[in-house]
Amino acid sequence: MPEPDLCEISVPNRIGFRYPEVDVPKAALPEGLVREILPLPELYEVDVVRRYTRLSQLNHSIDTGYYPLGSCTMKYNPKINEEMARQAGFAAVHPLQPIQSVQGCLALMYDLQEWLKEIGGFAGVTLQPAAGAQGELTGILIIRAYHQDRGDLKRTKILIPDSAHGTNPATSAMSGMTVVEIKSDSRGNVDLDALREHCDDTLAGLMLTNPNTLGLFDENLEEVIRLVHESGGLVYGDGANMNALLGIVRPGDIGIDVLHYNLHKTFSTPHGGGGPGSGPVGVRSHLVDFLPSPIVMITDEGDDETPPIYGFYTPPKTIGRVKSFHGHFGMMVRAYTYMLMHGKEGLRKVSEHAVLNANYLLARLRHVYHVPYDRICMHEFVAEGRWDDAPEIRALDISKRLMDFGFHPPTNYFPLIVHEALMIEPTETESKQTLDAFVDALITIAEEARTNPEILKTAPHRTPVGRVDEVKAAKDLILACGVGVEED
Amino acid sequence: MFLPHTDKERQEMLATIGVNSIEELFAAIPEKYRFPDLNLPSALTEMEAQEVVSDLASWNDNLKEMICFLGAGAYNHYVPAVVDAIIRRGEFLTAYTPYQAEVSQGTLQAIFDYQSLMTALTGMDVSNASHYDGATAVAEAITMANAHFRGKRNRVILSPALHPHYRQTTRTYHANTGIQFIGDDPGADLQAHPNHLADLLDANTALVIVQYPDFFGRIYDYTQLAEKVHQAGALFAVSVNPIALGLLKAPGEFGADIVTGEGQPLGIPLSYGGPYLGIFTTRKEFVRKMAGRLVGETVDNRGQKAYVLTLTAREQHIRREKATSNICTNQGLMALAAAVYLSLVGKHGLRQVAELCYHKAHYAAQKIAAIEGFSLWSNAPFFNEFVVKTPLPPPELNEKLLEYGIVGGYDLGQDYPALKNHLMFAVTEMNSREEIDYLVSTLVEVCHA
């Protein structure tokens, strides 16, 4: 049974939480500004704990099962990260406290900036962006500001491969840029002829996901970057797929000018049911002056006896702030802890095993599911969820049926260039036993598709709710319930 | 650790793939760039790492040990134990975005609760599932107004008493979208009644944005201003402190079209600035122009009530460059924290905490204003924050307060040249009368001893 609405369980005059009494003389309340009705629920602690505990049990999560979600890097989130972020020395610190009282926060941020620079091959990093999409926005605004600073005002065109995440074109449009899509070639690389056609003096930049969303490292990457640079454009790297590259290759070394990291993908901070994320941005030396402010710096080097002193710095041509305060500090603590525990050898192992796991799944599945761009993949690959001899079955049905085996579905219908796409990213934190069980489920489903398609079409059968009516949701638009009981 | 394979398993997997070594899997990467030697520290065990990280934490002055009178957009409130007990449950914490409704009903219904609570609190019709924070919510309000007018009105009036970070963020977001910002130039009269913002209205104005309570803590009835904005055909947006809405009239009552806010006070720790919560509510007629995820109620194929992400055709993964915004990941877990907090404290608790903040702040303001050399900057009604002129430069004063275990107020001279030598103090339910008295006696001592 689903949980009832909040208003259905609210009972007039039930008290959920008591605050201390007012211990100062009371002031007159502001005339004409006091609200008469506050329609919030009236519950007590047990109601609330049971409601949300029961709700939690309706979720799939990393702690309860496997997510082969392409481009989302749903790796395990270490428990120690949570302990570290919750200690009072971090959680109970106000963002505007005097600098001398927050040296621990700044030292952590400084190290994290330095490590991300080193991992990506960049000269500067901002930790401020709240998520990957905001990192993209930051990066594109930096590219725009760079061209404007050079008086090159006509550069407003951004090229985006057809395999890109939807955030790429949306980001470019939000930044006042014109989006031009370029196609992929038959091996899943950027089509060089299509690229050449658009490399002119209006080109601001190319947004490139590499490895791309087919899970393939672009075989012409150096040529792609050379073409863009030669025509005066810059290359933005979508770092959503950095989990394939730690200690393997540094995007900055190959010539990517600006890139966002997703701490909530690559560096193990939890997804939280859709956020918070954290999307630091790295840039090469010609772009450091444009980074959002503030950046953490060392203001006094110190010596053997005294530690360095940290402070803030505003880059001279900064694009400005992209949010309040200093970014998602709590996520930075988690990522920092994760990086400390891996070190340089461990981070390389992360990517090596992410790629090993993906290729293992690919090797076991390619005979059962068609893989349109079939070569050694990086950390993910894309299969088709359709067969000529099972014409009714779509990727959606396979996805829903996987839930009955206890697995979250892969990303489906993305990238758009593959029909009935099933985009599979295992991550490095899954064991061979889990991967084998997942493959076995997919093989069983492929058999069912021929022998008992109905069981796929009506799946899932073992989840708390069945297929939901999305059309009705969009038509009725019930977006809130009354949460409080009406006043007497 | 988090990597499971034994050597034997690794060999079996490589054999299945048909390669001899892991290195072979990376042949597509140009050799000269492959396997860089990173200058990073060596790995630590959990035992060692937690010591290093905790040591850094210990360098900070934290508010469990200090007395805090600092606000300016982030507030030191009590977080009931229930909130963290719920949000750290792995089933919520480690879940993905609820695109697959059948295995995400927990997250979906919790967001539906959040949307319901936010509309009730702000007096609006619909709420999205969150933005990043109070600043980006304002930037997205401008994007929405711009879309509503199809780019035909390109002026936005910003109250100078809107948080400086919000005003800076909106300018960054809209550097290239043709929006012109007015109203908050450095010469703006900060003491003027907000009704004067109506003088700037013209046929080109898309949106007027005010804060409630404003950045300086003042509270105004915006009814008249909202009327004038609507007469000019523009939209009216209000950025709120949600705790204040436990006591104060909801913005929906005075005609707001969009309500944004910083949700941090609703059960979210200060955490040196984030992650926080961007509140965004609006009227029903704007729902298709609103950015961000949205949960709707529906039924499943078994006839049960169920929840699902809806109106997704607004969003980037469907609409790409024509989307209402590029936002994808939001603040899901923080929205859950706010939902749990508001469900728990409820109607009575929110009013109680708002009144505690109000009365204690007024007590503190009166006491501080009575100290020689200090005076209240404004006579306007205020909620839990107030501005005082100080006899010493604020940085110097704050440094001295720190020595007495007090995190002092916000130095307004950083953002407003006219308010050099003005400090803004915030008071919450966390400040006992003894703490306030201690602040007062300490101010006397450091300024006049």
Chai-1 contact restraints between the chains, C-beta under 6 A:
chainA,res_idxA,chainB,res_idxB,connection_type,confidence,min_distance_angstrom,max_distance_angstrom,comment,restraint_id
A,P2,B,Q304,contact,1.0,0.0,6.0,A-B,restraint_1
A,P2,B,K305,contact,1.0,0.0,6.0,A-B,restraint_2
A,L6,B,D113,contact,1.0,0.0,6.0,A-B,restraint_3
A,I15,B,H348,contact,1.0,0.0,6.0,A-B,restraint_4
A,G16,B,L344,contact,1.0,0.0,6.0,A-B,restraint_5
A,G16,B,V345,contact,1.0,0.0,6.0,A-B,restraint_6
A,G16,B,G346,contact,1.0,0.0,6.0,A-B,restraint_7
A,G16,B,G349,contact,1.0,0.0,6.0,A-B,restraint_8
A,F17,B,P80,contact,1.0,0.0,6.0,A-B,restraint_9
A,F17,B,L344,contact,1.0,0.0,6.0,A-B,restraint_10
A,F17,B,V345,contact,1.0,0.0,6.0,A-B,restraint_11
A,F17,B,G349,contact,1.0,0.0,6.0,A-B,restraint_12
A,Y19,B,Q352,contact,1.0,0.0,6.0,A-B,restraint_13
A,Y19,B,V353,contact,1.0,0.0,6.0,A-B,restraint_14
A,Y19,B,L356,contact,1.0,0.0,6.0,A-B,restraint_15
A,Y19,B,E429,contact,1.0,0.0,6.0,A-B,restraint_16
A,V22,B,H359,contact,1.0,0.0,6.0,A-B,restraint_17
A,D23,B,R433,contact,1.0,0.0,6.0,A-B,restraint_18
A,V24,B,H359,contact,1.0,0.0,6.0,A-B,restraint_19
A,V24,B,K360,contact,1.0,0.0,6.0,A-B,restraint_20
A,V24,B,Y363,contact,1.0,0.0,6.0,A-B,restraint_21
A,V24,B,R433,contact,1.0,0.0,6.0,A-B,restraint_22
A,K26,B,H359,contact,1.0,0.0,6.0,A-B,restraint_23
A,A27,B,H359,contact,1.0,0.0,6.0,A-B,restraint_24
A,A27,B,H362,contact,1.0,0.0,6.0,A-B,restraint_25
A,P30,B,I219,contact,1.0,0.0,6.0,A-B,restraint_26
A,P30,B,P381,contact,1.0,0.0,6.0,A-B,restraint_27
A,G32,B,D221,contact,1.0,0.0,6.0,A-B,restraint_28
A,L33,B,I219,contact,1.0,0.0,6.0,A-B,restraint_29
A,L33,B,D221,contact,1.0,0.0,6.0,A-B,restraint_30
A,L33,B,L248,contact,1.0,0.0,6.0,A-B,restraint_31
A,L33,B,K249,contact,1.0,0.0,6.0,A-B,restraint_32
A,R35,B,L248,contact,1.0,0.0,6.0,A-B,restraint_33
A,R35,B,K249,contact,1.0,0.0,6.0,A-B,restraint_34
A,R35,B,A250,contact,1.0,0.0,6.0,A-B,restraint_35
A,L38,B,K347,contact,1.0,0.0,6.0,A-B,restraint_36
A,P39,B,A120,contact,1.0,0.0,6.0,A-B,restraint_37
A,L40,B,A120,contact,1.0,0.0,6.0,A-B,restraint_38
A,L40,B,G346,contact,1.0,0.0,6.0,A-B,restraint_39
A,L40,B,K347,contact,1.0,0.0,6.0,A-B,restraint_40
A,P41,B,S343,contact,1.0,0.0,6.0,A-B,restraint_41
A,P41,B,G346,contact,1.0,0.0,6.0,A-B,restraint_42
A,E42,B,G346,contact,1.0,0.0,6.0,A-B,restraint_43
A,E42,B,K347,contact,1.0,0.0,6.0,A-B,restraint_44
A,L43,B,S343,contact,1.0,0.0,6.0,A-B,restraint_45
A,L43,B,G346,contact,1.0,0.0,6.0,A-B,restraint_46
A,V48,B,V82,contact,1.0,0.0,6.0,A-B,restraint_47
A,V48,B,S343,contact,1.0,0.0,6.0,A-B,restraint_48
A,V48,B,L344,contact,1.0,0.0,6.0,A-B,restraint_49
A,V49,B,V82,contact,1.0,0.0,6.0,A-B,restraint_50
A,Y52,B,I86,contact,1.0,0.0,6.0,A-B,restraint_51
A,Y52,B,V340,contact,1.0,0.0,6.0,A-B,restraint_52
A,L55,B,G106,contact,1.0,0.0,6.0,A-B,restraint_53
A,L55,B,Q109,contact,1.0,0.0,6.0,A-B,restraint_54
A,L55,B,A110,contact,1.0,0.0,6.0,A-B,restraint_55
A,S56,B,R89,contact,1.0,0.0,6.0,A-B,restraint_56
A,S56,B,E91,contact,1.0,0.0,6.0,A-B,restraint_57
A,S56,B,F92,contact,1.0,0.0,6.0,A-B,restraint_58
A,S56,B,G106,contact,1.0,0.0,6.0,A-B,restraint_59
A,L58,B,Q105,contact,1.0,0.0,6.0,A-B,restraint_60
A,L58,B,G106,contact,1.0,0.0,6.0,A-B,restraint_61
A,N59,B,E91,contact,1.0,0.0,6.0,A-B,restraint_62
A,N59,B,A95,contact,1.0,0.0,6.0,A-B,restraint_63
A,N59,B,S104,contact,1.0,0.0,6.0,A-B,restraint_64
A,N59,B,G106,contact,1.0,0.0,6.0,A-B,restraint_65
A,N59,B,T107,contact,1.0,0.0,6.0,A-B,restraint_66
A,H60,B,V103,contact,1.0,0.0,6.0,A-B,restraint_67
A,S61,B,G90,contact,1.0,0.0,6.0,A-B,restraint_68
A,S61,B,E91,contact,1.0,0.0,6.0,A-B,restraint_69
A,S61,B,T94,contact,1.0,0.0,6.0,A-B,restraint_70
A,S61,B,A95,contact,1.0,0.0,6.0,A-B,restraint_71
A,I62,B,T94,contact,1.0,0.0,6.0,A-B,restraint_72
A,D63,B,G90,contact,1.0,0.0,6.0,A-B,restraint_73
A,D63,B,T94,contact,1.0,0.0,6.0,A-B,restraint_74
A,Y67,B,Y96,contact,1.0,0.0,6.0,A-B,restraint_75
A,M74,B,Y96,contact,1.0,0.0,6.0,A-B,restraint_76
A,Y76,B,F2,contact,1.0,0.0,6.0,A-B,restraint_77
A,N77,B,T94,contact,1.0,0.0,6.0,A-B,restraint_78
A,I80,B,E46,contact,1.0,0.0,6.0,A-B,restraint_79
A,I80,B,Q50,contact,1.0,0.0,6.0,A-B,restraint_80
A,M84,B,V53,contact,1.0,0.0,6.0,A-B,restraint_81
A,Q87,B,A57,contact,1.0,0.0,6.0,A-B,restraint_82
A,A88,B,N62,contact,1.0,0.0,6.0,A-B,restraint_83
A,A88,B,K64,contact,1.0,0.0,6.0,A-B,restraint_84
A,G89,B,A57,contact,1.0,0.0,6.0,A-B,restraint_85
A,G89,B,S58,contact,1.0,0.0,6.0,A-B,restraint_86
A,G89,B,N60,contact,1.0,0.0,6.0,A-B,restraint_87
A,G89,B,N62,contact,1.0,0.0,6.0,A-B,restraint_88
A,F90,B,A57,contact,1.0,0.0,6.0,A-B,restraint_89
A,A91,B,P269,contact,1.0,0.0,6.0,A-B,restraint_90
A,A91,B,S271,contact,1.0,0.0,6.0,A-B,restraint_91
A,A92,B,N62,contact,1.0,0.0,6.0,A-B,restraint_92
A,A92,B,L63,contact,1.0,0.0,6.0,A-B,restraint_93
A,A92,B,K64,contact,1.0,0.0,6.0,A-B,restraint_94
A,V93,B,N60,contact,1.0,0.0,6.0,A-B,restraint_95
A,V93,B,N62,contact,1.0,0.0,6.0,A-B,restraint_96
A,V93,B,Y272,contact,1.0,0.0,6.0,A-B,restraint_97
A,H94,B,L70,contact,1.0,0.0,6.0,A-B,restraint_98
A,H94,B,L270,contact,1.0,0.0,6.0,A-B,restraint_99
A,P95,B,A74,contact,1.0,0.0,6.0,A-B,restraint_100
A,P95,B,Y272,contact,1.0,0.0,6.0,A-B,restraint_101
A,P95,B,G273,contact,1.0,0.0,6.0,A-B,restraint_102
A,L96,B,L70,contact,1.0,0.0,6.0,A-B,restraint_103
A,L96,B,A72,contact,1.0,0.0,6.0,A-B,restraint_104
A,L96,B,Y410,contact,1.0,0.0,6.0,A-B,restraint_105
A,Q97,B,V407,contact,1.0,0.0,6.0,A-B,restraint_106
A,P98,B,N398,contact,1.0,0.0,6.0,A-B,restraint_107
A,S101,B,D61,contact,1.0,0.0,6.0,A-B,restraint_108
A,V102,B,N60,contact,1.0,0.0,6.0,A-B,restraint_109
A,Q103,B,W59,contact,1.0,0.0,6.0,A-B,restraint_110
A,G104,B,L56,contact,1.0,0.0,6.0,A-B,restraint_111
A,G104,B,A57,contact,1.0,0.0,6.0,A-B,restraint_112
A,G104,B,W59,contact,1.0,0.0,6.0,A-B,restraint_113
A,G104,B,N60,contact,1.0,0.0,6.0,A-B,restraint_114
A,C105,B,N60,contact,1.0,0.0,6.0,A-B,restraint_115
A,C105,B,Y272,contact,1.0,0.0,6.0,A-B,restraint_116
A,A107,B,L56,contact,1.0,0.0,6.0,A-B,restraint_117
A,L108,B,L56,contact,1.0,0.0,6.0,A-B,restraint_118
A,W115,B,L40,contact,1.0,0.0,6.0,A-B,restraint_119
A,E118,B,L38,contact,1.0,0.0,6.0,A-B,restraint_120
A,E118,B,N39,contact,1.0,0.0,6.0,A-B,restraint_121
A,E118,B,L40,contact,1.0,0.0,6.0,A-B,restraint_122
A,A130,B,Y132,contact,1.0,0.0,6.0,A-B,restraint_123
A,A131,B,T329,contact,1.0,0.0,6.0,A-B,restraint_124
A,A133,B,N326,contact,1.0,0.0,6.0,A-B,restraint_125
A,A133,B,I327,contact,1.0,0.0,6.0,A-B,restraint_126
A,A133,B,C328,contact,1.0,0.0,6.0,A-B,restraint_127
A,R144,B,N176,contact,1.0,0.0,6.0,A-B,restraint_128
A,G166,B,Q316,contact,1.0,0.0,6.0,A-B,restraint_129
A,G166,B,H317,contact,1.0,0.0,6.0,A-B,restraint_130
A,G166,B,R320,contact,1.0,0.0,6.0,A-B,restraint_131
A,T167,B,Q316,contact,1.0,0.0,6.0,A-B,restraint_132
A,T167,B,N326,contact,1.0,0.0,6.0,A-B,restraint_133
A,T167,B,C328,contact,1.0,0.0,6.0,A-B,restraint_134
A,P169,B,R320,contact,1.0,0.0,6.0,A-B,restraint_135
A,P169,B,E321,contact,1.0,0.0,6.0,A-B,restraint_136
A,A170,B,Q316,contact,1.0,0.0,6.0,A-B,restraint_137
A,A170,B,A323,contact,1.0,0.0,6.0,A-B,restraint_138
A,A170,B,N326,contact,1.0,0.0,6.0,A-B,restraint_139
A,T171,B,N326,contact,1.0,0.0,6.0,A-B,restraint_140
A,A173,B,E321,contact,1.0,0.0,6.0,A-B,restraint_141
A,M174,B,N326,contact,1.0,0.0,6.0,A-B,restraint_142
A,S175,B,N176,contact,1.0,0.0,6.0,A-B,restraint_143
A,G176,B,N176,contact,1.0,0.0,6.0,A-B,restraint_144
A,G176,B,T177,contact,1.0,0.0,6.0,A-B,restraint_145
A,V179,B,E321,contact,1.0,0.0,6.0,A-B,restraint_146
A,F217,B,A28,contact,1.0,0.0,6.0,A-B,restraint_147
A,F217,B,I29,contact,1.0,0.0,6.0,A-B,restraint_148
A,E219,B,A28,contact,1.0,0.0,6.0,A-B,restraint_149
A,G247,B,L38,contact,1.0,0.0,6.0,A-B,restraint_150
A,I248,B,F26,contact,1.0,0.0,6.0,A-B,restraint_151
A,V249,B,I29,contact,1.0,0.0,6.0,A-B,restraint_152
A,V249,B,Y33,contact,1.0,0.0,6.0,A-B,restraint_153
A,R250,B,P36,contact,1.0,0.0,6.0,A-B,restraint_154
A,D253,B,Y33,contact,1.0,0.0,6.0,A-B,restraint_155
A,I254,B,Y33,contact,1.0,0.0,6.0,A-B,restraint_156
A,P270,B,L93,contact,1.0,0.0,6.0,A-B,restraint_157
A,P270,B,T94,contact,1.0,0.0,6.0,A-B,restraint_158
A,H271,B,Y96,contact,1.0,0.0,6.0,A-B,restraint_159
A,G272,B,L93,contact,1.0,0.0,6.0,A-B,restraint_160
A,G272,B,G332,contact,1.0,0.0,6.0,A-B,restraint_161
A,G272,B,L333,contact,1.0,0.0,6.0,A-B,restraint_162
A,G273,B,F92,contact,1.0,0.0,6.0,A-B,restraint_163
A,G273,B,A95,contact,1.0,0.0,6.0,A-B,restraint_164
A,G273,B,T107,contact,1.0,0.0,6.0,A-B,restraint_165
A,G273,B,G332,contact,1.0,0.0,6.0,A-B,restraint_166
A,G274,B,T97,contact,1.0,0.0,6.0,A-B,restraint_167
A,G274,B,N330,contact,1.0,0.0,6.0,A-B,restraint_168
A,G274,B,G332,contact,1.0,0.0,6.0,A-B,restraint_169
A,G275,B,T329,contact,1.0,0.0,6.0,A-B,restraint_170
A,G275,B,N330,contact,1.0,0.0,6.0,A-B,restraint_171
A,G275,B,Q331,contact,1.0,0.0,6.0,A-B,restraint_172
A,G275,B,G332,contact,1.0,0.0,6.0,A-B,restraint_173
A,P276,B,P275,contact,1.0,0.0,6.0,A-B,restraint_174
A,P276,B,Q331,contact,1.0,0.0,6.0,A-B,restraint_175
A,G277,B,T329,contact,1.0,0.0,6.0,A-B,restraint_176
A,I319,B,T172,contact,1.0,0.0,6.0,A-B,restraint_177
A,G320,B,Q168,contact,1.0,0.0,6.0,A-B,restraint_178
A,G320,B,R171,contact,1.0,0.0,6.0,A-B,restraint_179
A,G320,B,T172,contact,1.0,0.0,6.0,A-B,restraint_180
A,R321,B,Q168,contact,1.0,0.0,6.0,A-B,restraint_181
A,R321,B,T169,contact,1.0,0.0,6.0,A-B,restraint_182
A,R321,B,T172,contact,1.0,0.0,6.0,A-B,restraint_183
A,V322,B,T172,contact,1.0,0.0,6.0,A-B,restraint_184
A,K323,B,Y132,contact,1.0,0.0,6.0,A-B,restraint_185
A,K323,B,D133,contact,1.0,0.0,6.0,A-B,restraint_186
A,K323,B,A135,contact,1.0,0.0,6.0,A-B,restraint_187
A,K323,B,T136,contact,1.0,0.0,6.0,A-B,restraint_188
A,K323,B,T169,contact,1.0,0.0,6.0,A-B,restraint_189
A,S324,B,D133,contact,1.0,0.0,6.0,A-B,restraint_190
A,S324,B,A135,contact,1.0,0.0,6.0,A-B,restraint_191
A,S324,B,H165,contact,1.0,0.0,6.0,A-B,restraint_192
A,F325,B,G273,contact,1.0,0.0,6.0,A-B,restraint_193
A,H326,B,G273,contact,1.0,0.0,6.0,A-B,restraint_194
A,G327,B,G274,contact,1.0,0.0,6.0,A-B,restraint_195
A,H328,B,G274,contact,1.0,0.0,6.0,A-B,restraint_196
A,H328,B,P275,contact,1.0,0.0,6.0,A-B,restraint_197
A,F329,B,S271,contact,1.0,0.0,6.0,A-B,restraint_198
A,F329,B,Y272,contact,1.0,0.0,6.0,A-B,restraint_199
A,F329,B,G273,contact,1.0,0.0,6.0,A-B,restraint_200
A,F329,B,G274,contact,1.0,0.0,6.0,A-B,restraint_201
A,G330,B,S271,contact,1.0,0.0,6.0,A-B,restraint_202
A,G330,B,P275,contact,1.0,0.0,6.0,A-B,restraint_203
A,T337,B,A49,contact,1.0,0.0,6.0,A-B,restraint_204
A,T337,B,V53,contact,1.0,0.0,6.0,A-B,restraint_205
A,L340,B,L44,contact,1.0,0.0,6.0,A-B,restraint_206
A,L340,B,A49,contact,1.0,0.0,6.0,A-B,restraint_207
A,M341,B,L44,contact,1.0,0.0,6.0,A-B,restraint_208
A,M341,B,A49,contact,1.0,0.0,6.0,A-B,restraint_209
A,H342,B,A43,contact,1.0,0.0,6.0,A-B,restraint_210
A,G343,B,P41,contact,1.0,0.0,6.0,A-B,restraint_211
A,G343,B,S42,contact,1.0,0.0,6.0,A-B,restraint_212
A,G343,B,A43,contact,1.0,0.0,6.0,A-B,restraint_213
A,K344,B,L38,contact,1.0,0.0,6.0,A-B,restraint_214
A,K344,B,L40,contact,1.0,0.0,6.0,A-B,restraint_215
A,G346,B,A43,contact,1.0,0.0,6.0,A-B,restraint_216
A,E352,B,I22,contact,1.0,0.0,6.0,A-B,restraint_217
A,H353,B,L3,contact,1.0,0.0,6.0,A-B,restraint_218
A,V355,B,L25,contact,1.0,0.0,6.0,A-B,restraint_219
A,L356,B,I22,contact,1.0,0.0,6.0,A-B,restraint_220
A,N359,B,I17,contact,1.0,0.0,6.0,A-B,restraint_221
A,N359,B,L25,contact,1.0,0.0,6.0,A-B,restraint_222
A,Y360,B,M13,contact,1.0,0.0,6.0,A-B,restraint_223
A,Y360,B,T16,contact,1.0,0.0,6.0,A-B,restraint_224
A,Y360,B,I17,contact,1.0,0.0,6.0,A-B,restraint_225
A,A363,B,T16,contact,1.0,0.0,6.0,A-B,restraint_226
A,A363,B,I17,contact,1.0,0.0,6.0,A-B,restraint_227
A,I376,B,L25,contact,1.0,0.0,6.0,A-B,restraint_228
A,M403,B,E102,contact,1.0,0.0,6.0,A-B,restraint_229
A,M403,B,V103,contact,1.0,0.0,6.0,A-B,restraint_230
A,P409,B,Q100,contact,1.0,0.0,6.0,A-B,restraint_231
A,E428,B,L3,contact,1.0,0.0,6.0,A-B,restraint_232
A,T429,B,F2,contact,1.0,0.0,6.0,A-B,restraint_233
A,S431,B,P4,contact,1.0,0.0,6.0,A-B,restraint_234
A,K432,B,E9,contact,1.0,0.0,6.0,A-B,restraint_235
A,P460,B,E102,contact,1.0,0.0,6.0,A-B,restraint_236
A,T463,B,E102,contact,1.0,0.0,6.0,A-B,restraint_237
A,T463,B,V103,contact,1.0,0.0,6.0,A-B,restraint_238
A,P464,B,Q105,contact,1.0,0.0,6.0,A-B,restraint_239
A,V465,B,E102,contact,1.0,0.0,6.0,A-B,restraint_240
A,V465,B,Q105,contact,1.0,0.0,6.0,A-B,restraint_241
A,V465,B,D300,contact,1.0,0.0,6.0,A-B,restraint_242
A,V465,B,Q304,contact,1.0,0.0,6.0,A-B,restraint_243
A,V465,B,A306,contact,1.0,0.0,6.0,A-B,restraint_244
A,G466,B,D300,contact,1.0,0.0,6.0,A-B,restraint_245
A,G466,B,N301,contact,1.0,0.0,6.0,A-B,restraint_246
A,G466,B,R302,contact,1.0,0.0,6.0,A-B,restraint_247
A,R467,B,N301,contact,1.0,0.0,6.0,A-B,restraint_248
A,V468,B,A101,contact,1.0,0.0,6.0,A-B,restraint_249
A,V468,B,T298,contact,1.0,0.0,6.0,A-B,restraint_250
A,V468,B,D300,contact,1.0,0.0,6.0,A-B,restraint_251
A,V468,B,A306,contact,1.0,0.0,6.0,A-B,restraint_252
A,V468,B,V308,contact,1.0,0.0,6.0,A-B,restraint_253
A,D469,B,T298,contact,1.0,0.0,6.0,A-B,restraint_254
A,D469,B,V299,contact,1.0,0.0,6.0,A-B,restraint_255
A,E470,B,V308,contact,1.0,0.0,6.0,A-B,restraint_256
A,K472,B,T298,contact,1.0,0.0,6.0,A-B,restraint_257
A,A473,B,G296,contact,1.0,0.0,6.0,A-B,restraint_258
A,A473,B,T298,contact,1.0,0.0,6.0,A-B,restraint_259
A,A473,B,V308,contact,1.0,0.0,6.0,A-B,restraint_260
A,A473,B,T310,contact,1.0,0.0,6.0,A-B,restraint_261
A,A474,B,T310,contact,1.0,0.0,6.0,A-B,restraint_262
A,A474,B,L311,contact,1.0,0.0,6.0,A-B,restraint_263
A,I478,B,G296,contact,1.0,0.0,6.0,A-B,restraint_264
A,I478,B,E297,contact,1.0,0.0,6.0,A-B,restraint_265
A,L479,B,Q115,contact,1.0,0.0,6.0,A-B,restraint_266
A,L479,B,V126,contact,1.0,0.0,6.0,A-B,restraint_267
A,L479,B,G296,contact,1.0,0.0,6.0,A-B,restraint_268
A,A480,B,Q115,contact,1.0,0.0,6.0,A-B,restraint_269
A,A480,B,S116,contact,1.0,0.0,6.0,A-B,restraint_270
A,A480,B,T119,contact,1.0,0.0,6.0,A-B,restraint_271
A,C481,B,S116,contact,1.0,0.0,6.0,A-B,restraint_272
A,V483,B,S116,contact,1.0,0.0,6.0,A-B,restraint_273
A,V483,B,L117,contact,1.0,0.0,6.0,A-B,restraint_274
A,V483,B,A120,contact,1.0,0.0,6.0,A-B,restraint_275
A,G484,B,K347,contact,1.0,0.0,6.0,A-B,restraint_276
